[in-house]
Amino acid sequence: MTKKTFRGPLDIFVICYERSPAMELCLESIRQCTTHIEHRISVIEGKRSAAENRNIAMSRVSSPWFVMMDDDVVVTPGWLDIMLEHID
């Protein structure tokens, strides 16, 4: 497979019901492991259903590509490269 070059920006949405220590770990892991691609991190927080919070995130997408994750996700180095390899 040929490695493709991705040029940002990329919207990254973190979905949560209410802030927790897990979300801080999530955000820090994104900051540490997403250094080579221009990106914007947005937290969608609210006491709504996960589906409603995801719909709000979808309405705020401002780039050609986006990633959405729950607040208990901790990404690791290379996480985004693996996904971007499959973009046509």
C-alpha positions, 0 to 999 in steps of 0.5 A: 500500500502506498502511504498517502500524504494527509494535509489537515486540518482535522477536527477531533471531537471528544464526546462526554456526558460530564467532565471526568478525570478520564477525559483529561487523560483522553485530551492529553493523549491526543495532544501528545500523540497528534503532533504532525497534523494540523488539528482542532480538538473540540469537547462536546459535553452535555447531559444529553444522550450520546447520539445527541452529542454526536449530532451536535459534533457533526453540525460543527465539522468544519474540515474535510475529515473528522474523528469522533471519540468518547472521553474514555479513549486514550490514543497511542502513538501512530493512532491517526496514521493507521486511519489516514492510510485508508483515506482515498 
